[in-house]
């Protein structure tokens, strides 16, 4: 009886790594990765640029990023009286927050050098 218990204990201990690293385990946590997304629209006529802050979101499809862009354009249109195309490519997605922040800072500093007024617009 004691040897049967020890044998079942060994089998149980051997199955723990299999259960921990199963394909279902990987599938369950595959969608928890994130991307950094930010949006921008420039208005050269009034020398303004509208930008949103970079934020982390679960990795969306390209259609979801386009939806964020149209929501950003609708927000800019309604708050500032512009007529920006809703179907434009206004949002930018990056795999890491570092790349998003450096690209965001580069755009803001380049536009500030050109004397554009930077206006922060929050949509998320």
N, C-alpha and C positions, 0 to 999 in steps of 0.2 A: 504494500500500500504506500509506503514511504517512497519507494523508487518511482511509482506512478506519479506521485505528487511532484517530485523533483523533475521528472521528464516533462510534465505539463508546464512547470514553471520555466524550464529552458525554452520550450516552444513559444510560450508567451513572450519571453524576453527577446527571442529572435524575430518575432513579428512586429515589435515596436518600431524599428527603423523602416520597415516596409509600409506600415500604416502612416508614419510621419511624412514620408517622402513619396507618397502615392501621386499619380497624375491628378486625381481629384483634389488633393490638397493644393497642388500648384494651380489648378484651374480656379479654385475658390479665391486665391489671393492674387490672381493675375490682373484683375481689374482694379486693384488698389494703387497702382502706379499713377503718378500725376504728371501734368505738364504745367508750365507757366504760360499764361495768356495775357496779352495786353492789346489795346486797340488805339488807333490814332486816325485823325482826319485833319488835313491842313486846309486852311482857307487863305490862299495867297492874296486875294483882293483886300482883305482886312488885316493881313499879316497876323493871323492867329492860328494856333494849332491846338486841337482838342485831343487829349490823351487820357487813357485810364491807367491806373496803377497796375503793375503786374501782380497777378494772383495765381495761386495753385488750384488746379481743378483736376478731377479724374480725367484720364486720357480720353478726350472726346474724338468722335469721327470728324472728318473734314466738314461734313454738313453741320455739325454742332458749332464748329468754329465760325462758319458762315452765318449761322443763326445769331451768335454773339455779335458779329459784325453788323448785322441788320438791326439788332436791338440797340447797339451803340449809335448807329446812324439815326435811328428814330429818336433817340434821346437827344442827340445834338440838334436835330431838326426842330424838335418841340421846345427845347430850352433856349436855343439861341436864334431861332428864326431862319435857319439855313435850309437849303433844298439839296441835300446830299443824296446821291443814289443809294438806295437801300441794299442793292445786291452787290455792292462793291466788296473788295477784299480789304476790310478795315482792320481785322484782328490778326495778330501774329502769335503763333504757338512755338514754344521752345521746350526741349526735353529737360532742361535744368533751370533752376531759378537764377543761377549765376549768369547764364547766357541771356536770359530774359532781362535781367537787371542791367547788364552791360550794354545791350542793344538799346534798351530804353534810355539809359543815361546818355549814350552817344547821340541818339535822335534829339533829345531835349537840349543837349549842349550845342549841337549843330544849329538847331532852330533858334536858340537864344543868341548865337553869334550873328544870325541873320536878322536880328531884332524882331523876331516873332514873339507874340505874347502867348505864353504857355497856359492853357486853361485845363485844369484837371476835371474830368467828368467821370463819375462813378456809376457803373451800371450793374455790377455784380452784387 
